[in-house]
């Protein structure tokens, strides 16, 4: 619902979109595009995918008609050739991508390409994917990882004012490592307290590993929305290189 709401989180995203240098294109890794083997969406005009159930009709009416970029998709596949990445037309822009980008760049006039997640790869391999994508940053391509550091929908409590202890333990351990630049330490994230209930099947955490792999020594990470919601969700976002 954040795509339609005016709250502290969306206001921070909108402000970020105004502050950052406008990218030439955006490569998004979303928790909601998971495949066996890496796939890159190569459509000229990717459709807006409403990949969720049980929400108000207004959310299903959202359109984010950003253009795609077959050229960028091919470039991404080439950079990830060692990982067997392939250009595909079987997806579009899911809500992991458009719910954020609609707030940051409401004009939908920046080309967007989605790269899938392959959850069969271990954490080290996920970081390596980001390392392979690092050259795109020098070409004005923004890399976006969309997910949640802590994501456990089964444990959500709308009246819960503070994060559950396991959520806080894991979220803060990750936060400390990101903010201190110790990205490689997160290859061992499964050993952190609170990992299993926080990460679950992993798709909401993996985009962070991908993006951290693309970091450079010059990056100075900053946190946006370092916050928790409903006991079992982290709303923290991290910006590198801005």
C-alpha positions in Angstrom: 0.0 0.0 0.0 3.0 2.3 0.3 2.7 3.0 -3.4 -0.5 4.9 -2.7 0.0 6.2 0.8 1.6 9.5 2.1 3.6 8.5 5.1 7.1 9.0 6.5 8.5 6.2 4.4 7.1 7.3 1.1 8.1 10.9 1.8 11.7 9.8 2.4 11.7 7.9 -0.9 10.2 10.8 -2.8 12.9 13.1 -1.3 15.6 10.6 -2.3 14.4 10.7 -5.9 14.7 14.5 -5.9 18.2 14.4 -4.3 19.9 11.8 -6.4 21.4 12.5 -9.8 18.9 11.4 -12.4 20.0 8.0 -13.7 20.3 7.1 -17.4 18.4 3.9 -16.6 17.5 1.7 -13.6 18.3 -2.0 -13.0 16.0 -3.4 -10.3 16.4 -6.6 -8.4 13.1 -7.4 -6.8 12.1 -9.9 -4.2 9.2 -10.8 -6.4 11.0 -12.0 -9.5 12.6 -15.4 -8.6 13.7 -17.9 -11.2 16.0 -20.9 -11.6 18.9 -19.3 -13.4 19.2 -15.5 -13.8 16.7 -13.8 -16.2 16.8 -10.2 -17.5 13.6 -8.6 -18.7 14.3 -7.4 -22.2 11.0 -5.9 -23.2 10.7 -2.5 -24.9 7.7 -1.7 -22.8 7.4 -4.0 -19.8 3.9 -4.4 -18.4 2.9 -3.4 -14.8 2.5 -6.6 -12.9 0.1 -6.8 -10.0 1.5 -9.9 -8.3 -0.5 -9.9 -5.1 -3.9 -10.8 -3.7 -6.5 -9.4 -1.3 -5.6 -5.7 -1.6 -7.9 -2.7 -2.4 -8.9 -2.3 -6.0 -7.0 1.0 -6.2 -3.8 -0.9 -6.0 -4.6 -3.1 -9.0 -5.3 0.0 -11.0 -1.8 1.3 -10.6 0.2 1.6 -13.8 3.9 2.4 -14.1 4.5 2.7 -17.8 8.3 3.2 -17.7 10.0 2.1 -20.9 12.3 -0.9 -20.9 15.8 -1.1 -22.4 16.6 -4.2 -24.5 20.1 -2.8 -24.9 20.7 -2.6 -21.1 19.2 -6.1 -20.7 21.7 -7.4 -23.2 24.5 -5.7 -21.4 23.4 -7.1 -18.0 23.2 -10.6 -19.5 26.7 -10.2 -20.9 28.1 -9.0 -17.6 26.6 -12.1 -16.0 27.5 -14.6 -18.7 29.6 -16.6 -16.3 26.4 -17.0 -14.2 24.4 -18.1 -17.3 22.1 -15.1 -17.3 19.6 -14.9 -20.2 17.4 -12.2 -21.6 13.7 -13.0 -21.2 10.3 -11.6 -22.1 8.3 -13.5 -19.5 8.0 -10.8 -16.9 7.5 -7.1 -16.6 7.7 -4.7 -13.6 6.4 -6.3 -10.5 5.3 -4.4 -7.4 8.7 -4.8 -5.8 9.9 -2.4 -8.6 7.0 -0.1 -9.3 5.9 0.5 -5.7 9.2 2.2 -5.0 9.9 3.7 -8.4 6.4 5.2 -8.6 7.2 7.3 -5.5 10.8 8.1 -6.4 10.2 8.8 -10.1 6.5 9.3 -10.7 6.9 10.5 -14.3 7.9 6.9 -15.2 10.2 8.3 -17.9 13.4 6.5 -16.9 14.0 3.1 -18.6 13.7 0.2 -16.1 15.1 -3.3 -16.5 14.5 -6.1 -13.9 17.0 -8.8 -13.1 15.7 -11.9 -11.4 16.9 -13.6 -8.2 18.2 -17.2 -8.2 17.8 -18.4 -4.7 19.8 -21.6 -5.4 23.0 -19.5 -5.1 24.7 -19.0 -1.8 25.4 -15.7 -0.2 28.9 -15.4 -1.6 27.6 -16.0 -5.1 24.9 -13.3 -4.6 27.6 -10.8 -3.7 29.5 -11.9 -6.8 26.5 -11.0 -9.0 26.7 -7.4 -7.6 30.5 -7.3 -8.3 29.8 -8.2 -11.9 27.3 -5.4 -12.2 29.5 -2.8 -10.7 30.6 -1.3 -14.1 27.1 -0.2 -14.8 27.4 2.4 -12.1 30.0 4.2 -14.1 27.6 4.5 -17.0 24.9 6.2 -15.0 22.8 3.1 -14.3 21.1 3.1 -10.9 21.1 -0.3 -9.2 18.0 -0.9 -7.0 17.5 -3.8 -4.6 13.9 -4.1 -3.5 13.0 -6.2 -0.5 13.2 -6.1 3.3 16.1 -6.9 5.7 13.4 -8.3 8.0 10.4 -9.8 6.4 8.0 -12.2 8.2 4.4 -11.8 7.1 3.1 -14.6 9.3 4.3 -12.7 12.5 2.9 -9.3 11.5 0.9 -7.7 14.3 -0.7 -4.4 13.3 -0.9 -3.2 16.9 2.8 -4.1 17.6 4.6 -0.8 18.3 8.1 -2.2 18.6 10.0 -4.8 16.6 10.1 -8.3 18.1 13.4 -9.1 19.8 14.5 -11.5 17.0 13.7 -8.9 14.3 15.6 -6.1 16.2 18.6 -8.4 16.8 18.9 -9.3 13.1 18.0 -6.0 11.7 20.5 -4.1 13.8 23.3 -6.6 13.2 22.8 -6.1 9.4 22.5 -2.3 9.9 25.8 -2.2 11.7 27.6 -4.1 9.0 26.2 -2.1 6.2 26.9 1.3 7.8 30.4 0.3 8.8 31.2 -0.9 5.2 31.7 -4.5 6.3 29.7 -5.9 3.4 31.6 -9.1 3.0 30.7 -10.1 6.6 27.1 -10.5 5.4 28.2 -13.5 3.4 27.8 -15.2 6.8 24.4 -13.6 7.6 22.8 -17.0 8.4 24.8 -17.1 11.6 23.4 -13.8 12.9 20.9 -13.9 15.8 17.3 -13.8 14.6 18.2 -14.8 11.0 15.7 -17.6 10.4 12.5 -15.8 11.4 13.7 -12.6 9.8 14.8 -13.9 6.5 12.6 -17.0 6.0 13.0 -18.2 2.4 15.5 -15.4 1.6 14.0 -13.6 -1.4 13.6 -10.3 0.5 17.1 -10.3 1.8 19.1 -11.4 -1.3 18.7 -8.1 -3.2 20.7 -6.4 -0.4 23.6 -8.8 -1.0 23.5 -8.2 -4.7 23.6 -4.4 -4.3 26.4 -4.5 -1.6 28.4 -6.6 -4.1 28.4 -3.6 -6.4 29.8 -1.2 -3.8 33.1 0.4 -4.0 35.6 1.5 -1.3 34.7 5.1 -2.0 31.0 4.5 -1.1 29.7 6.1 2.1 26.5 4.3 3.0 23.6 6.1 4.5 20.4 4.8 5.9 16.9 5.9 4.8 13.9 4.9 6.9 15.8 3.0 9.5 12.6 1.8 11.1 10.4 -1.3 11.8 6.8 -1.9 11.2 4.2 -4.3 12.8 6.8 -6.2 14.8 8.2 -8.2 12.0 9.2 -5.9 9.1 12.2 -3.7 8.6 11.6 -0.6 6.5 15.3 0.3 6.3 16.8 1.4 3.0 20.4 2.0 2.2 22.0 4.3 -0.3 25.5 3.8 -1.7 27.5 6.2 -3.8 25.3 9.2 -3.6 
